[in-house]
Amino acid sequence: MFGNLLKNLSILKKFLFINLIFFTIIGLFTFLYLKNVQPNLIKKKSSNHIEVINNTIDNLTRLDVQFNEEDIRKFLFSTRFLFQNLDRVIFFDNQLNLVGDTDTLDLDPRSFSKRLDTVELEILSEKKTKEITENKNINIGNDNSVSLKDILFNYASSKNFGIPFTFFQDEFNKFKLTTIKNVMQDGKNIGYLAITENANDIKAAIDERKTFIIRTAIAVGIVILIFSFVLNKYFLKPIKNLVSYTKTIKNKNPKGTNIDALKTRNDELGLLSNSLDDMTLELQKRITHAENFSTDLVHEIRNPLASLKSASEILHDTNDINQRIRLIDILSHDVQRIERLITDYSQILKDEVALSKEKIKRLDIEPIIKSVVDDFNNLYKLKRGIQISYQNDGKGRYFINGIENRIEQIIANLLDNAISFSENDKDVLVKVSKLKDNKVMVNILDQGQGFKEKDTNKIFKRFYSNRPDKFGQHSGLGLNIVKNLVDLHNATIRAHNRTDQKGASMEIIFPKV
């Protein structure tokens, strides 16, 4: 359930929710800690009181002090060192009459008795009496002030009789701690001893801890709020913009979210934004390319299909043998044309998929060209008497950044195109040279009829073909494939007629490594 709840929340809400739980747990432990601080501190002081009481009782027994005003007064004067760190020590006889008080030690003995009669005489309520006699560490506030005599009376008749009993009074500006115990002599109760101390240090310690915890909680809360603000503004909001950007691309909305601001960042989000934008542009480019390609393919197939339809209709209705032969030739020609279009289109799609998985690396183009030239010589030298020659400018090795099998494909397609436009027994030349800026140029020259087009860039367009029938039929995709592969290598290709003689020239210039 908890996991499902977190799953449906945003990152910011998850962060705040987890911090809320954390604060709740910490707050619970803090409450328990503060609840136990006061009893522990009281217990510590109570232990000191009990130790003093026990020492005092031992001295009273040893000195055989009687619980009357005169003996107790003498005892207090002679043993005042016992009570140096205590605010007040009070003695009662077994009839709960006040017989001694350290507050009177600095008074005239004649006023001692009068001083004893001025002890607080507030009335103890029935409810409070029960609490005092049955529980330790009772907090007696201003609303229920009690006299020490009343407490002793209830103590004398309670189950706690004979056991030291401690209670405290938490007033506005005073924390008073009192411990009482009866005094036994020869198995008889002869009186009571009470120690009263202003324990404001306990209240101060508790208040100090409370203040520290509150300040810490406020500081941590402020830090969390600041962190949440930074997290939302500098991380979550940019991520939301990226999500909106992807949705915009998905919905093909031209007015979508702009991530140019994110692309300028120098952190991981900036890198992600640039990568996402590059990927989006590449996908859009591929989608546009595929759409245009499919449109062109449909257009190119439509004509032979129309011819097939017409020829088949006529063939069905004619009985003329010669006409039927001509119609069958047309049907065969159109079928072959459609087959070439589909085959070349399929090859292009396969090449595009393969290209996305291949990596460009530094390589020497000369051995690649020589290998392709040798293969074509073995094929066409005997078949058509066409000799393909290789030539370089002698300027060392010719390094480029490329994909080896794609370079082979470029050279092979250009040679195939040159040979298809060449007469039998005509030569084809492949030249490699280094330009002044260390760029590498590959030049393929044939002795064919050259280009009729003034704008030779047309020959690189899809399905463009302007070859005479005697040079065979092509789909018009071969040079377009070459152009795409050349662009992949950040190279340029140019076609023009030769100036030294009849024929065409194809020039590819690769950027320097």
C-alpha positions, -999 to 999 in steps of 0.1 A, spaced: 0 0 0 28 24 10 47 15 -22 17 21 -43 11 55 -27 47 66 -34 45 52 -69 17 76 -78 35 107 -64 59 131 -81 95 132 -71 90 164 -51 59 150 -33 78 118 -26 107 138 -11 83 159 10 63 128 21 94 109 31 107 139 51 73 142 68 75 106 79 111 112 90 101 142 110 72 123 126 94 95 137 121 119 151 93 139 168 80 108 185 114 98 198 120 134 209 88 135 228 97 102 245 131 116 253 118 149 268 92 129 287 119 109 304 144 137 309 126 153 339 120 121 358 156 111 354 169 145 366 144 144 395 155 109 404 191 120 405 184 149 428 161 127 449 189 102 453 211 130 468 182 140 491 178 104 503 215 101 510 215 133 531 183 122 549 199 88 557 231 105 570 211 129 591 190 101 606 223 82 614 236 113 632 203 118 651 204 82 663 241 83 672 237 116 691 204 105 707 187 137 696 152 141 708 126 156 684 120 188 703 127 224 693 157 228 716 175 196 707 168 200 670 180 236 670 213 226 687 217 197 663 211 220 633 237 245 645 262 218 652 257 199 619 249 226 594 277 214 572 254 185 562 230 209 546 253 233 528 241 226 493 204 223 502 179 251 503 159 240 533 157 211 558 126 208 580 120 185 611 86 174 624 78 153 654 55 123 653 26 146 659 35 166 628 46 195 649 73 216 633 104 214 655 133 225 633 140 245 601 173 254 585 157 287 574 158 298 611 195 290 618 205 327 613 176 340 635 175 348 672 166 317 692 137 336 708 121 340 674 126 304 664 92 293 677 74 321 659 92 312 627 81 277 630 45 288 631 47 305 597 50 274 576 25 273 546 -9 259 558 -27 255 525 -54 229 525 -47 196 506 -77 186 485 -91 150 487 -81 143 451 -46 156 455 -42 138 488 -48 105 470 -23 113 442 4 123 467 0 92 489 -2 67 460 22 82 435 57 95 435 70 126 417 36 143 417 35 178 401 18 202 425 11 234 408 -4 268 418 -39 256 415 -35 229 442 -9 242 466 -5 220 496 10 223 531 39 201 540 19 190 571 -9 178 549 16 158 528 31 143 559 -3 134 573 -12 115 541 23 100 539 20 87 574 -12 68 564 -2 57 530 13 25 517 46 44 510 52 50 547 88 42 556 100 47 520 115 81 509 88 101 490 97 128 465 74 153 449 79 186 430 61 219 425 64 236 391 54 272 395 58 301 372 94 309 378 103 282 404 108 245 403 108 232 439 117 196 447 109 180 481 118 147 496 103 134 530 110 103 551 100 92 586 126 88 614 126 55 632 142 49 666 140 17 686 113 5 662 91 36 668 84 65 645 97 96 663 93 122 636 98 132 600 125 148 579 119 169 548 144 183 524 132 211 500 154 224 471 149 249 444 157 228 414 155 254 387 185 238 370 161 209 361 137 233 345 165 251 328 179 219 314 145 208 301 139 242 286 174 242 270 167 208 254 133 219 242 148 251 227 176 232 210 152 207 195 128 234 183 157 254 168 171 223 152 136 213 138 131 249 124 166 248 109 161 214 93 127 225 80 142 256 64 169 235 48 144 210 35 123 238 21 153 255 4 164 221 -9 129 214 -22 129 248 -40 163 242 -56 153 206 -65 121 217 -81 135 248 -99 168 234 -111 161 197 -116 124 187 -116 111 217 -136 138 211 -164 129 174 -164 92 184 -168 102 206 -197 120 177 -213 89 155 -208 67 182 -223 92 185 -252 90 148 -259 51 149 -258 52 179 -282 74 160 -306 51 130 -303 20 151 -310 38 170 -338 30 204 -322 52 231 -338 44 254 -309 57 230 -283 81 235 -254 115 250 -263 145 234 -246 172 259 -259 176 273 -224 183 238 -211 208 231 -238 231 259 -225 235 242 -191 269 227 -184 256 199 -162 241 164 -169 207 179 -177 223 201 -204 240 170 -219 207 152 -218 189 181 -234 214 183 -262 214 146 -267 176 145 -267 174 174 -292 199 158 -315 181 125 -313 148 143 -321 162 162 -350 177 129 -363 144 111 -359 126 140 -376 151 138 -404 146 101 -408 108 104 -406 108 131 -433 133 111 -454 111 80 -451 79 99 -459 95 115 -489 110 83 -500 77 64 -498 59 92 -516 85 91 -544 84 53 -545 46 53 -549 49 79 -576 75 58 -595 56 26 -592 23 42 -603 35 46 -639 46 10 -645 15 -3 -627 -7 18 -650 12 5 -680 7 -31 -666 -30 -25 -662 -35 -11 -697 -13 -38 -713 -31 -66 -695 -65 -53 -706 -55 -50 -742 -38 -84 -741 -70 -99 -728 -90 -85 -757 -66 -89 -787 -60 -120 -808 -32 -105 -829 -1 -125 -823 24 -97 -830 5 -73 -807 3 -99 -780 41 -104 -782 47 -66 -779 22 -64 -749 40 -93 -732 73 -75 -737 58 -44 -721 45 -64 -692 79 -80 -686 96 -47 -689 73 -30 -663 75 -60 -639 113 -58 -641 112 -21 -634 89 -25 -603 112 -54 -591 143 -31 -594 125 -3 -575 115 -26 -547 149 -43 -545 168 -10 -544 143 5 -519 147 -26 -496 185 -23 -499 184 14 -488 163 5 -458 187 -22 -448 217 1 -453 201 28 -430 195 2 -403 231 -10 -406 245 25 -406 229 33 -373 249 4 -357 283 11 -374 310 34 -361 334 56 -381 371 51 -375 404 62 -390 414 41 -420 436 42 -452 414 45 -482 440 33 -508 439 -5 -500 401 -3 -501 400 13 -535 426 -12 -549 405 -41 -537 373 -29 -554 392 -21 -586 407 -56 -587 373 -72 -582 357 -51 -610 387 -59 -634 381 -96 -628 345 -91 -637 344 -67 -666 379 -70 -683 370 -103 -700 333 -97 -702 333 -63 -719 370 -55 -724 369 -26 -699 401 -19 -680 399 -1 -647 431 16 -637 443 30 -604 465 60 -599 477 82 -569 497 114 -566 525 98 -546 519 118 -514 521 90 -489 491 73 -473 456 86 -476 438 85 -443 401 93 -438 375 89 -411 350 63 -424 333 29 -424 353 5 -444 324 -15 -460 305 17 -468 336 32 -485 337 0 -506 300 5 -514 306 41 -526 335 31 -549 316 1 -562 284 20 -570 303 47 -588 324 22 -608 292 3 -616 276 36 -628 307 45 -649 309 11 -665 271 11 -673 276 43 -693 308 31 -710 311 14 -744 329 -19 -746 368 -18 -746 368 17 -730 389 24 -699 379 38 -665 404 56 -642 403 59 -604 426 86 -590 434 94 -554 452 126 -543 458 149 -514 447 185 -516 465 215 -501 445 214 -469 452 176 -464 418 166 -476 416 134 -496 400 134 -531 388 103 -550 381 109 -587 364 84 -610 367 92 -647 350 73 -676 349 76 -714 312 76 -718 289 101 -733 290 125 -703 261 144 -688 234 161 -708 221 179 -677 233 214 -670 224 209 -633 244 177 -625 230 177 -589 198 162 -603 215 129 -609 218 124 -570 180 127 -565 159 96 -558 145 78 -589 162 102 -613 174 85 -644 182 98 -679 201 71 -695 196 58 -730 180 24 -735 211 9 -748 228 14 -714 202 -7 -696 175 1 -671 181 13 -635 159 23 -607 174 57 -603 185 50 -567 221 40 -571 236 76 -571 212 86 -544 225 58 -522 261 71 -529 251 106 -520 236 94 -486 268 75 -478 290 104 -487 270 127 -465 274 102 -437 311 106 -439 308 144 -439 323 144 -474 311 161 -506 305 147 -541 304 165 -574 296 154 -609 307 171 -641 318 164 -677 355 159 -684 374 187 -701 403 167 -715 381 143 -734 346 128 -737 333 113 -706 321 121 -670 340 127 -638 328 120 -602 348 137 -574 345 128 -537 364 150 -512 368 136 -477 376 160 -448 410 159 -433 416 136 -404 
